[in-house]
Amino acid sequence: MDRIKRLSTEILSQYKDSFGVDFTENKKRLNEITIVRSKSLKNEIAGYITKILLREQKFQAHKQKIIDDEKEFLERNKVDEKTSPKITQEPASEPASEPASEPASEPEKTLAEEILNDAEKSE
């Protein structure tokens, strides 16, 4: 890991709440927290911190969009199930000759349900 990444992650691990996604604000906070004499080094550290926080923000937004889309999909399916007529099957004329059916397995969890479960477990 190079020097910029190492310094940025060390500073972020201690002062994450102080930084945001604005580069100029991050430079000001960096001046308050540390003593960096080199202007270019300070800019690179502030830029990398901004990059990390923007990436994290985009990830959270993407994760939330997936969850919202999945909830919407599940709600639409519930509405479709209520509005569609149910088909009843008549019993077969020869039930003894038919092999016994296997019990239905649980439906697979969707990505959004797994993310929600993971988030609940971590809290």
Buried (B, 14 or more C-beta within 10 A) or exposed (E): EEEBEEBBBEBBEEBEEBBBBBBEBBBEBBEEEEEBEEEEEBBBBBBBBBEBBBEEEEEEEEBEEBBEEBBEEEEEEEEEEEEEEEEEEEEEEEEEEEEEEEEEEEEEEBEBBEBBEEEEEEE
